[in-house]
Amino acid sequence: MVQQRDRGERPRRDRRRDEDEGSEFIEKVVFINRVAKVVKGGRRFSFTAIVVVGDGAGHVGFGMGRANEVPEAIRKGGVIARRSMIQVPMRQGTIAHDTVSFYKASQVVMRPASAGTGLIAGGAVRAVMEAAGVKDVLTKSLGSSNPVNVVRATIEGLRSLRQPNEVVAARHAMVADAAAALVAASSAPAVAPSAPAVAASTVEA
């Protein structure tokens, strides 16, 4: 009888179980693409899933998962989305200010809206806004309607948002730096201009 020695190994964590935990996140599947590869004996299918994940409180991210089965592709996309979440500056249920974002051939225009307007958005933009927790917003998608490009353009637009107090603080810092540089330049001693060089040879009278 062979006896197994205790090597003091730590128990392995179930990564899939840990990643699947956290049901507080809102997960939306934006698009599923099927790719067929012709091989000897038939065709082999693989799937790509674009998943948007957010907590409904100003955090959102997206991921693209690839697998041979749809559920596995969705799971991979959700894991990637949770790792790449960003914080969206919001004010009273809408975005902080207007913004126009681009990604390749896609363009997304986003504007804040008053309370009660709702989500004026469609397709991939609506999925991102709902996952982020935005309640009122006006959006328009222009150019390419490719879901991947639209989602990336929307995420880039939300990433570029800034709170008004952050912009004011940055401008005050720039003004203070400019004023300090002006004071330093005015207090520096003036340098007298150098006298012109005298000719080496003079004409005798």
mmCIF file of the C-alpha atoms, coordinates in Angstrom:
data_MODEL
# 
_entry.id   MODEL 
# 
loop_
_atom_site.group_PDB 
_atom_site.id 
_atom_site.type_symbol 
_atom_site.label_atom_id 
_atom_site.label_alt_id 
_atom_site.label_comp_id 
_atom_site.label_asym_id 
_atom_site.label_entity_id 
_atom_site.label_seq_id 
_atom_site.pdbx_PDB_ins_code 
_atom_site.Cartn_x 
_atom_site.Cartn_y 
_atom_site.Cartn_z 
_atom_site.occupancy 
_atom_site.B_iso_or_equiv 
_atom_site.pdbx_formal_charge 
_atom_site.auth_seq_id 
_atom_site.auth_comp_id 
_atom_site.auth_asym_id 
_atom_site.auth_atom_id 
_atom_site.pdbx_PDB_model_num 
ATOM 1   C CA . MET A 1 1   ? 0.000   0.000   0.000   1.00 0.00 ? 1   MET A CA 1 
ATOM 2   C CA . VAL A 1 2   ? 1.447   3.288   -1.066  1.00 0.00 ? 2   VAL A CA 1 
ATOM 3   C CA . GLN A 1 3   ? 1.122   6.087   1.420   1.00 0.00 ? 3   GLN A CA 1 
ATOM 4   C CA . GLN A 1 4   ? 0.764   9.607   0.133   1.00 0.00 ? 4   GLN A CA 1 
ATOM 5   C CA . ARG A 1 5   ? 2.740   12.248  1.937   1.00 0.00 ? 5   ARG A CA 1 
ATOM 6   C CA . ASP A 1 6   ? 1.252   15.572  2.837   1.00 0.00 ? 6   ASP A CA 1 
ATOM 7   C CA . ARG A 1 7   ? 3.350   18.104  0.955   1.00 0.00 ? 7   ARG A CA 1 
ATOM 8   C CA . GLY A 1 8   ? 1.646   21.072  2.560   1.00 0.00 ? 8   GLY A CA 1 
ATOM 9   C CA . GLU A 1 9   ? 0.157   22.266  -0.692  1.00 0.00 ? 9   GLU A CA 1 
ATOM 10  C CA . ARG A 1 10  ? -2.448  24.949  -0.493  1.00 0.00 ? 10  ARG A CA 1 
ATOM 11  C CA . PRO A 1 11  ? -5.925  24.124  -1.824  1.00 0.00 ? 11  PRO A CA 1 
ATOM 12  C CA . ARG A 1 12  ? -6.433  25.238  -5.392  1.00 0.00 ? 12  ARG A CA 1 
ATOM 13  C CA . ARG A 1 13  ? -8.951  27.994  -5.903  1.00 0.00 ? 13  ARG A CA 1 
ATOM 14  C CA . ASP A 1 14  ? -11.666 27.468  -8.417  1.00 0.00 ? 14  ASP A CA 1 
ATOM 15  C CA . ARG A 1 15  ? -11.012 30.431  -10.708 1.00 0.00 ? 15  ARG A CA 1 
ATOM 16  C CA . ARG A 1 16  ? -14.163 29.875  -12.685 1.00 0.00 ? 16  ARG A CA 1 
ATOM 17  C CA . ARG A 1 17  ? -16.289 29.881  -9.544  1.00 0.00 ? 17  ARG A CA 1 
ATOM 18  C CA . ASP A 1 18  ? -14.561 33.011  -8.254  1.00 0.00 ? 18  ASP A CA 1 
ATOM 19  C CA . GLU A 1 19  ? -15.005 34.781  -11.580 1.00 0.00 ? 19  GLU A CA 1 
ATOM 20  C CA . ASP A 1 20  ? -18.657 33.819  -11.809 1.00 0.00 ? 20  ASP A CA 1 
ATOM 21  C CA . GLU A 1 21  ? -19.306 35.234  -8.354  1.00 0.00 ? 21  GLU A CA 1 
ATOM 22  C CA . GLY A 1 22  ? -20.312 38.848  -8.044  1.00 0.00 ? 22  GLY A CA 1 
ATOM 23  C CA . SER A 1 23  ? -23.878 38.779  -9.270  1.00 0.00 ? 23  SER A CA 1 
ATOM 24  C CA . GLU A 1 24  ? -24.159 42.470  -8.393  1.00 0.00 ? 24  GLU A CA 1 
ATOM 25  C CA . PHE A 1 25  ? -22.799 43.265  -11.862 1.00 0.00 ? 25  PHE A CA 1 
ATOM 26  C CA . ILE A 1 26  ? -25.063 43.913  -14.832 1.00 0.00 ? 26  ILE A CA 1 
ATOM 27  C CA . GLU A 1 27  ? -23.948 41.785  -17.771 1.00 0.00 ? 27  GLU A CA 1 
ATOM 28  C CA . LYS A 1 28  ? -25.217 42.394  -21.305 1.00 0.00 ? 28  LYS A CA 1 
ATOM 29  C CA . VAL A 1 29  ? -24.291 40.498  -24.448 1.00 0.00 ? 29  VAL A CA 1 
ATOM 30  C CA . VAL A 1 30  ? -24.049 43.014  -27.272 1.00 0.00 ? 30  VAL A CA 1 
ATOM 31  C CA . PHE A 1 31  ? -23.120 40.816  -30.202 1.00 0.00 ? 31  PHE A CA 1 
ATOM 32  C CA . ILE A 1 32  ? -22.199 37.204  -30.989 1.00 0.00 ? 32  ILE A CA 1 
ATOM 33  C CA . ASN A 1 33  ? -20.313 36.432  -34.166 1.00 0.00 ? 33  ASN A CA 1 
ATOM 34  C CA . ARG A 1 34  ? -19.873 32.956  -35.615 1.00 0.00 ? 34  ARG A CA 1 
ATOM 35  C CA . VAL A 1 35  ? -16.726 32.146  -37.570 1.00 0.00 ? 35  VAL A CA 1 
ATOM 36  C CA . ALA A 1 36  ? -16.477 28.993  -39.683 1.00 0.00 ? 36  ALA A CA 1 
ATOM 37  C CA . LYS A 1 37  ? -13.108 27.498  -40.538 1.00 0.00 ? 37  LYS A CA 1 
ATOM 38  C CA . VAL A 1 38  ? -13.059 24.910  -43.311 1.00 0.00 ? 38  VAL A CA 1 
ATOM 39  C CA . VAL A 1 39  ? -10.897 21.935  -42.369 1.00 0.00 ? 39  VAL A CA 1 
ATOM 40  C CA . LYS A 1 40  ? -10.491 18.435  -43.654 1.00 0.00 ? 40  LYS A CA 1 
ATOM 41  C CA . GLY A 1 41  ? -13.701 16.600  -42.897 1.00 0.00 ? 41  GLY A CA 1 
ATOM 42  C CA . GLY A 1 42  ? -16.005 19.605  -42.583 1.00 0.00 ? 42  GLY A CA 1 
ATOM 43  C CA . ARG A 1 43  ? -16.247 23.010  -40.975 1.00 0.00 ? 43  ARG A CA 1 
ATOM 44  C CA . ARG A 1 44  ? -15.143 24.034  -37.507 1.00 0.00 ? 44  ARG A CA 1 
ATOM 45  C CA . PHE A 1 45  ? -17.123 26.800  -35.812 1.00 0.00 ? 45  PHE A CA 1 
ATOM 46  C CA . SER A 1 46  ? -15.917 29.286  -33.235 1.00 0.00 ? 46  SER A CA 1 
ATOM 47  C CA . PHE A 1 47  ? -17.781 32.144  -31.580 1.00 0.00 ? 47  PHE A CA 1 
ATOM 48  C CA . THR A 1 48  ? -16.876 35.661  -30.541 1.00 0.00 ? 48  THR A CA 1 
ATOM 49  C CA . ALA A 1 49  ? -18.997 37.411  -27.898 1.00 0.00 ? 49  ALA A CA 1 
ATOM 50  C CA . ILE A 1 50  ? -18.921 41.109  -27.031 1.00 0.00 ? 50  ILE A CA 1 
ATOM 51  C CA . VAL A 1 51  ? -19.992 41.532  -23.402 1.00 0.00 ? 51  VAL A CA 1 
ATOM 52  C CA . VAL A 1 52  ? -20.597 44.745  -21.457 1.00 0.00 ? 52  VAL A CA 1 
ATOM 53  C CA . VAL A 1 53  ? -20.444 44.591  -17.655 1.00 0.00 ? 53  VAL A CA 1 
ATOM 54  C CA . GLY A 1 54  ? -21.282 47.333  -15.160 1.00 0.00 ? 54  GLY A CA 1 
ATOM 55  C CA . ASP A 1 55  ? -22.414 47.826  -11.593 1.00 0.00 ? 55  ASP A CA 1 
ATOM 56  C CA . GLY A 1 56  ? -25.147 50.357  -12.382 1.00 0.00 ? 56  GLY A CA 1 
ATOM 57  C CA . ALA A 1 57  ? -23.363 52.925  -10.219 1.00 0.00 ? 57  ALA A CA 1 
ATOM 58  C CA . GLY A 1 58  ? -20.881 54.554  -12.584 1.00 0.00 ? 58  GLY A CA 1 
ATOM 59  C CA . HIS A 1 59  ? -18.541 51.674  -13.444 1.00 0.00 ? 59  HIS A CA 1 
ATOM 60  C CA . VAL A 1 60  ? -18.570 49.905  -16.802 1.00 0.00 ? 60  VAL A CA 1 
ATOM 61  C CA . GLY A 1 61  ? -16.273 47.810  -18.967 1.00 0.00 ? 61  GLY A CA 1 
ATOM 62  C CA . PHE A 1 62  ? -16.413 45.609  -22.019 1.00 0.00 ? 62  PHE A CA 1 
ATOM 63  C CA . GLY A 1 63  ? -14.661 42.467  -23.171 1.00 0.00 ? 63  GLY A CA 1 
ATOM 64  C CA . MET A 1 64  ? -14.428 40.246  -26.205 1.00 0.00 ? 64  MET A CA 1 
ATOM 65  C CA . GLY A 1 65  ? -14.339 36.501  -25.599 1.00 0.00 ? 65  GLY A CA 1 
ATOM 66  C CA . ARG A 1 66  ? -13.562 33.792  -28.135 1.00 0.00 ? 66  ARG A CA 1 
ATOM 67  C CA . ALA A 1 67  ? -14.327 30.103  -27.705 1.00 0.00 ? 67  ALA A CA 1 
ATOM 68  C CA . ASN A 1 68  ? -15.719 27.077  -29.500 1.00 0.00 ? 68  ASN A CA 1 
ATOM 69  C CA . GLU A 1 69  ? -18.981 27.332  -27.553 1.00 0.00 ? 69  GLU A CA 1 
ATOM 70  C CA . VAL A 1 70  ? -21.231 30.334  -27.010 1.00 0.00 ? 70  VAL A CA 1 
ATOM 71  C CA . PRO A 1 71  ? -21.493 30.085  -23.175 1.00 0.00 ? 71  PRO A CA 1 
ATOM 72  C CA . GLU A 1 72  ? -17.719 29.869  -22.826 1.00 0.00 ? 72  GLU A CA 1 
ATOM 73  C CA . ALA A 1 73  ? -17.234 32.860  -25.129 1.00 0.00 ? 73  ALA A CA 1 
ATOM 74  C CA . ILE A 1 74  ? -19.700 34.885  -23.051 1.00 0.00 ? 74  ILE A CA 1 
ATOM 75  C CA . ARG A 1 75  ? -17.963 33.878  -19.832 1.00 0.00 ? 75  ARG A CA 1 
ATOM 76  C CA . LYS A 1 76  ? -14.556 34.904  -21.169 1.00 0.00 ? 76  LYS A CA 1 
ATOM 77  C CA . GLY A 1 77  ? -15.951 38.228  -22.364 1.00 0.00 ? 77  GLY A CA 1 
ATOM 78  C CA . GLY A 1 78  ? -17.449 38.905  -18.943 1.00 0.00 ? 78  GLY A CA 1 
ATOM 79  C CA . VAL A 1 79  ? -14.150 38.170  -17.187 1.00 0.00 ? 79  VAL A CA 1 
ATOM 80  C CA . ILE A 1 80  ? -12.260 40.534  -19.492 1.00 0.00 ? 80  ILE A CA 1 
ATOM 81  C CA . ALA A 1 81  ? -14.926 43.220  -19.040 1.00 0.00 ? 81  ALA A CA 1 
ATOM 82  C CA . ARG A 1 82  ? -14.661 43.073  -15.230 1.00 0.00 ? 82  ARG A CA 1 
ATOM 83  C CA . ARG A 1 83  ? -10.899 43.530  -15.450 1.00 0.00 ? 83  ARG A CA 1 
ATOM 84  C CA . SER A 1 84  ? -11.155 46.609  -17.687 1.00 0.00 ? 84  SER A CA 1 
ATOM 85  C CA . MET A 1 85  ? -13.876 48.578  -15.915 1.00 0.00 ? 85  MET A CA 1 
ATOM 86  C CA . ILE A 1 86  ? -13.674 52.364  -15.823 1.00 0.00 ? 86  ILE A CA 1 
ATOM 87  C CA . GLN A 1 87  ? -15.423 54.998  -13.727 1.00 0.00 ? 87  GLN A CA 1 
ATOM 88  C CA . VAL A 1 88  ? -17.922 57.261  -15.494 1.00 0.00 ? 88  VAL A CA 1 
ATOM 89  C CA . PRO A 1 89  ? -18.309 60.820  -14.134 1.00 0.00 ? 89  PRO A CA 1 
ATOM 90  C CA . MET A 1 90  ? -22.042 61.364  -13.676 1.00 0.00 ? 90  MET A CA 1 
ATOM 91  C CA . ARG A 1 91  ? -24.212 64.120  -12.259 1.00 0.00 ? 91  ARG A CA 1 
ATOM 92  C CA . GLN A 1 92  ? -27.844 63.584  -11.272 1.00 0.00 ? 92  GLN A CA 1 
ATOM 93  C CA . GLY A 1 93  ? -28.217 60.447  -13.356 1.00 0.00 ? 93  GLY A CA 1 
ATOM 94  C CA . THR A 1 94  ? -26.688 61.800  -16.551 1.00 0.00 ? 94  THR A CA 1 
ATOM 95  C CA . ILE A 1 95  ? -23.187 62.337  -17.940 1.00 0.00 ? 95  ILE A CA 1 
ATOM 96  C CA . ALA A 1 96  ? -21.118 65.306  -16.828 1.00 0.00 ? 96  ALA A CA 1 
ATOM 97  C CA . HIS A 1 97  ? -20.933 67.167  -20.167 1.00 0.00 ? 97  HIS A CA 1 
ATOM 98  C CA . ASP A 1 98  ? -21.148 66.829  -23.935 1.00 0.00 ? 98  ASP A CA 1 
ATOM 99  C CA . THR A 1 99  ? -18.608 64.685  -25.709 1.00 0.00 ? 99  THR A CA 1 
ATOM 100 C CA . VAL A 1 100 ? -17.944 63.314  -29.175 1.00 0.00 ? 100 VAL A CA 1 
ATOM 101 C CA . SER A 1 101 ? -15.832 60.178  -29.445 1.00 0.00 ? 101 SER A CA 1 
ATOM 102 C CA . PHE A 1 102 ? -14.349 58.339  -32.390 1.00 0.00 ? 102 PHE A CA 1 
ATOM 103 C CA . TYR A 1 103 ? -13.021 54.858  -32.966 1.00 0.00 ? 103 TYR A CA 1 
ATOM 104 C CA . LYS A 1 104 ? -11.953 54.050  -36.502 1.00 0.00 ? 104 LYS A CA 1 
ATOM 105 C CA . ALA A 1 105 ? -15.048 54.648  -38.695 1.00 0.00 ? 105 ALA A CA 1 
ATOM 106 C CA . SER A 1 106 ? -17.522 54.945  -35.800 1.00 0.00 ? 106 SER A CA 1 
ATOM 107 C CA . GLN A 1 107 ? -18.569 58.188  -34.144 1.00 0.00 ? 107 GLN A CA 1 
ATOM 108 C CA . VAL A 1 108 ? -20.736 58.545  -31.041 1.00 0.00 ? 108 VAL A CA 1 
ATOM 109 C CA . VAL A 1 109 ? -22.227 61.851  -29.871 1.00 0.00 ? 109 VAL A CA 1 
ATOM 110 C CA . MET A 1 110 ? -23.299 61.991  -26.218 1.00 0.00 ? 110 MET A CA 1 
ATOM 111 C CA . ARG A 1 111 ? -25.084 64.839  -24.457 1.00 0.00 ? 111 ARG A CA 1 
ATOM 112 C CA . PRO A 1 112 ? -26.494 65.158  -20.929 1.00 0.00 ? 112 PRO A CA 1 
ATOM 113 C CA . ALA A 1 113 ? -30.273 65.223  -20.572 1.00 0.00 ? 113 ALA A CA 1 
ATOM 114 C CA . SER A 1 114 ? -32.724 66.463  -17.968 1.00 0.00 ? 114 SER A CA 1 
ATOM 115 C CA . ALA A 1 115 ? -34.386 64.110  -15.518 1.00 0.00 ? 115 ALA A CA 1 
ATOM 116 C CA . GLY A 1 116 ? -37.145 62.029  -17.065 1.00 0.00 ? 116 GLY A CA 1 
ATOM 117 C CA . THR A 1 117 ? -35.713 62.019  -20.575 1.00 0.00 ? 117 THR A CA 1 
ATOM 118 C CA . GLY A 1 118 ? -34.577 58.413  -20.398 1.00 0.00 ? 118 GLY A CA 1 
ATOM 119 C CA . LEU A 1 119 ? -31.993 56.669  -22.529 1.00 0.00 ? 119 LEU A CA 1 
ATOM 120 C CA . ILE A 1 120 ? -32.153 58.000  -26.064 1.00 0.00 ? 120 ILE A CA 1 
ATOM 121 C CA . ALA A 1 121 ? -29.767 55.427  -27.471 1.00 0.00 ? 121 ALA A CA 1 
ATOM 122 C CA . GLY A 1 122 ? -29.851 52.243  -29.428 1.00 0.00 ? 122 GLY A CA 1 
ATOM 123 C CA . GLY A 1 123 ? -27.912 49.071  -29.891 1.00 0.00 ? 123 GLY A CA 1 
ATOM 124 C CA . ALA A 1 124 ? -24.461 48.916  -28.352 1.00 0.00 ? 124 ALA A CA 1 
ATOM 125 C CA . VAL A 1 125 ? -24.598 52.449  -26.914 1.00 0.00 ? 125 VAL A CA 1 
ATOM 126 C CA . ARG A 1 126 ? -27.732 51.620  -24.900 1.00 0.00 ? 126 ARG A CA 1 
ATOM 127 C CA . ALA A 1 127 ? -26.122 48.483  -23.474 1.00 0.00 ? 127 ALA A CA 1 
ATOM 128 C CA . VAL A 1 128 ? -23.113 50.477  -22.260 1.00 0.00 ? 128 VAL A CA 1 
ATOM 129 C CA . MET A 1 129 ? -25.258 53.231  -20.738 1.00 0.00 ? 129 MET A CA 1 
ATOM 130 C CA . GLU A 1 130 ? -27.550 50.797  -18.938 1.00 0.00 ? 130 GLU A CA 1 
ATOM 131 C CA . ALA A 1 131 ? -24.614 48.879  -17.500 1.00 0.00 ? 131 ALA A CA 1 
ATOM 132 C CA . ALA A 1 132 ? -22.989 52.115  -16.321 1.00 0.00 ? 132 ALA A CA 1 
ATOM 133 C CA . GLY A 1 133 ? -26.170 53.245  -14.578 1.00 0.00 ? 133 GLY A CA 1 
ATOM 134 C CA . VAL A 1 134 ? -26.865 56.324  -16.719 1.00 0.00 ? 134 VAL A CA 1 
ATOM 135 C CA . LYS A 1 135 ? -30.571 57.165  -16.496 1.00 0.00 ? 135 LYS A CA 1 
ATOM 136 C CA . ASP A 1 136 ? -30.937 60.146  -18.844 1.00 0.00 ? 136 ASP A CA 1 
ATOM 137 C CA . VAL A 1 137 ? -28.787 60.813  -21.897 1.00 0.00 ? 137 VAL A CA 1 
ATOM 138 C CA . LEU A 1 138 ? -29.040 61.841  -25.554 1.00 0.00 ? 138 LEU A CA 1 
ATOM 139 C CA . THR A 1 139 ? -26.829 59.908  -27.940 1.00 0.00 ? 139 THR A CA 1 
ATOM 140 C CA . LYS A 1 140 ? -26.380 59.488  -31.658 1.00 0.00 ? 140 LYS A CA 1 
ATOM 141 C CA . SER A 1 141 ? -24.244 56.900  -33.426 1.00 0.00 ? 141 SER A CA 1 
ATOM 142 C CA . LEU A 1 142 ? -22.769 57.995  -36.746 1.00 0.00 ? 142 LEU A CA 1 
ATOM 143 C CA . GLY A 1 143 ? -20.565 56.325  -39.291 1.00 0.00 ? 143 GLY A CA 1 
ATOM 144 C CA . SER A 1 144 ? -19.899 52.613  -39.045 1.00 0.00 ? 144 SER A CA 1 
ATOM 145 C CA . SER A 1 145 ? -22.456 50.527  -37.153 1.00 0.00 ? 145 SER A CA 1 
ATOM 146 C CA . ASN A 1 146 ? -19.972 47.754  -36.367 1.00 0.00 ? 146 ASN A CA 1 
ATOM 147 C CA . PRO A 1 147 ? -20.811 46.730  -32.744 1.00 0.00 ? 147 PRO A CA 1 
ATOM 148 C CA . VAL A 1 148 ? -17.156 46.411  -31.776 1.00 0.00 ? 148 VAL A CA 1 
ATOM 149 C CA . ASN A 1 149 ? -16.290 49.901  -33.008 1.00 0.00 ? 149 ASN A CA 1 
ATOM 150 C CA . VAL A 1 150 ? -19.439 51.449  -31.522 1.00 0.00 ? 150 VAL A CA 1 
ATOM 151 C CA . VAL A 1 151 ? -18.769 49.942  -28.089 1.00 0.00 ? 151 VAL A CA 1 
ATOM 152 C CA . ARG A 1 152 ? -15.135 51.054  -28.164 1.00 0.00 ? 152 ARG A CA 1 
ATOM 153 C CA . ALA A 1 153 ? -16.122 54.575  -29.236 1.00 0.00 ? 153 ALA A CA 1 
ATOM 154 C CA . THR A 1 154 ? -18.698 54.774  -26.427 1.00 0.00 ? 154 THR A CA 1 
ATOM 155 C CA . ILE A 1 155 ? -16.198 53.567  -23.825 1.00 0.00 ? 155 ILE A CA 1 
ATOM 156 C CA . GLU A 1 156 ? -13.591 56.056  -25.040 1.00 0.00 ? 156 GLU A CA 1 
ATOM 157 C CA . GLY A 1 157 ? -16.137 58.861  -24.827 1.00 0.00 ? 157 GLY A CA 1 
ATOM 158 C CA . LEU A 1 158 ? -17.068 57.945  -21.255 1.00 0.00 ? 158 LEU A CA 1 
ATOM 159 C CA . ARG A 1 159 ? -13.389 57.654  -20.354 1.00 0.00 ? 159 ARG A CA 1 
ATOM 160 C CA . SER A 1 160 ? -12.760 61.211  -21.573 1.00 0.00 ? 160 SER A CA 1 
ATOM 161 C CA . LEU A 1 161 ? -15.435 62.741  -19.321 1.00 0.00 ? 161 LEU A CA 1 
ATOM 162 C CA . ARG A 1 162 ? -14.329 64.992  -16.462 1.00 0.00 ? 162 ARG A CA 1 
ATOM 163 C CA . GLN A 1 163 ? -16.188 66.425  -13.499 1.00 0.00 ? 163 GLN A CA 1 
ATOM 164 C CA . PRO A 1 164 ? -16.590 70.243  -13.562 1.00 0.00 ? 164 PRO A CA 1 
ATOM 165 C CA . ASN A 1 165 ? -14.686 70.674  -10.294 1.00 0.00 ? 165 ASN A CA 1 
ATOM 166 C CA . GLU A 1 166 ? -11.735 68.741  -11.731 1.00 0.00 ? 166 GLU A CA 1 
ATOM 167 C CA . VAL A 1 167 ? -11.581 71.042  -14.754 1.00 0.00 ? 167 VAL A CA 1 
ATOM 168 C CA . VAL A 1 168 ? -11.836 74.162  -12.567 1.00 0.00 ? 168 VAL A CA 1 
ATOM 169 C CA . ALA A 1 169 ? -9.049  72.925  -10.289 1.00 0.00 ? 169 ALA A CA 1 
ATOM 170 C CA . ALA A 1 170 ? -6.823  72.183  -13.278 1.00 0.00 ? 170 ALA A CA 1 
ATOM 171 C CA . ARG A 1 171 ? -7.439  75.652  -14.756 1.00 0.00 ? 171 ARG A CA 1 
ATOM 172 C CA . HIS A 1 172 ? -6.717  77.342  -11.413 1.00 0.00 ? 172 HIS A CA 1 
ATOM 173 C CA . ALA A 1 173 ? -3.455  75.416  -11.185 1.00 0.00 ? 173 ALA A CA 1 
ATOM 174 C CA . MET A 1 174 ? -2.488  76.534  -14.704 1.00 0.00 ? 174 MET A CA 1 
ATOM 175 C CA . VAL A 1 175 ? -3.291  80.181  -13.864 1.00 0.00 ? 175 VAL A CA 1 
ATOM 176 C CA . ALA A 1 176 ? -1.311  79.976  -10.623 1.00 0.00 ? 176 ALA A CA 1 
ATOM 177 C CA . ASP A 1 177 ? 1.704   78.526  -12.428 1.00 0.00 ? 177 ASP A CA 1 
ATOM 178 C CA . ALA A 1 178 ? 1.538   81.219  -15.095 1.00 0.00 ? 178 ALA A CA 1 
ATOM 179 C CA . ALA A 1 179 ? 1.280   83.968  -12.463 1.00 0.00 ? 179 ALA A CA 1 
ATOM 180 C CA . ALA A 1 180 ? 4.246   82.553  -10.535 1.00 0.00 ? 180 ALA A CA 1 
ATOM 181 C CA . ALA A 1 181 ? 6.328   82.429  -13.708 1.00 0.00 ? 181 ALA A CA 1 
ATOM 182 C CA . LEU A 1 182 ? 5.408   86.054  -14.529 1.00 0.00 ? 182 LEU A CA 1 
ATOM 183 C CA . VAL A 1 183 ? 6.362   87.247  -11.039 1.00 0.00 ? 183 VAL A CA 1 
ATOM 184 C CA . ALA A 1 184 ? 9.673   85.396  -11.218 1.00 0.00 ? 184 ALA A CA 1 
ATOM 185 C CA . ALA A 1 185 ? 10.439  86.940  -14.597 1.00 0.00 ? 185 ALA A CA 1 
ATOM 186 C CA . SER A 1 186 ? 9.597   90.480  -13.432 1.00 0.00 ? 186 SER A CA 1 
ATOM 187 C CA . SER A 1 187 ? 11.683  90.189  -10.245 1.00 0.00 ? 187 SER A CA 1 
ATOM 188 C CA . ALA A 1 188 ? 14.792  88.987  -12.057 1.00 0.00 ? 188 ALA A CA 1 
ATOM 189 C CA . PRO A 1 189 ? 17.552  91.691  -12.367 1.00 0.00 ? 189 PRO A CA 1 
ATOM 190 C CA . ALA A 1 190 ? 17.714  93.360  -15.737 1.00 0.00 ? 190 ALA A CA 1 
ATOM 191 C CA . VAL A 1 191 ? 20.814  92.624  -17.796 1.00 0.00 ? 191 VAL A CA 1 
ATOM 192 C CA . ALA A 1 192 ? 22.472  95.694  -19.346 1.00 0.00 ? 192 ALA A CA 1 
ATOM 193 C CA . PRO A 1 193 ? 22.936  95.486  -23.099 1.00 0.00 ? 193 PRO A CA 1 
ATOM 194 C CA . SER A 1 194 ? 26.478  94.827  -24.192 1.00 0.00 ? 194 SER A CA 1 
ATOM 195 C CA . ALA A 1 195 ? 28.425  97.700  -25.777 1.00 0.00 ? 195 ALA A CA 1 
ATOM 196 C CA . PRO A 1 196 ? 29.179  97.412  -29.502 1.00 0.00 ? 196 PRO A CA 1 
ATOM 197 C CA . ALA A 1 197 ? 32.626  96.141  -30.377 1.00 0.00 ? 197 ALA A CA 1 
ATOM 198 C CA . VAL A 1 198 ? 35.227  98.806  -31.184 1.00 0.00 ? 198 VAL A CA 1 
ATOM 199 C CA . ALA A 1 199 ? 37.098  98.509  -34.446 1.00 0.00 ? 199 ALA A CA 1 
ATOM 200 C CA . ALA A 1 200 ? 40.582  97.160  -33.975 1.00 0.00 ? 200 ALA A CA 1 
ATOM 201 C CA . SER A 1 201 ? 42.195  99.659  -36.342 1.00 0.00 ? 201 SER A CA 1 
ATOM 202 C CA . THR A 1 202 ? 41.702  103.421 -36.199 1.00 0.00 ? 202 THR A CA 1 
ATOM 203 C CA . VAL A 1 203 ? 42.507  106.026 -38.818 1.00 0.00 ? 203 VAL A CA 1 
ATOM 204 C CA . GLU A 1 204 ? 45.285  108.390 -37.741 1.00 0.00 ? 204 GLU A CA 1 
ATOM 205 C CA . ALA A 1 205 ? 44.606  112.101 -38.095 1.00 0.00 ? 205 ALA A CA 1 
# 
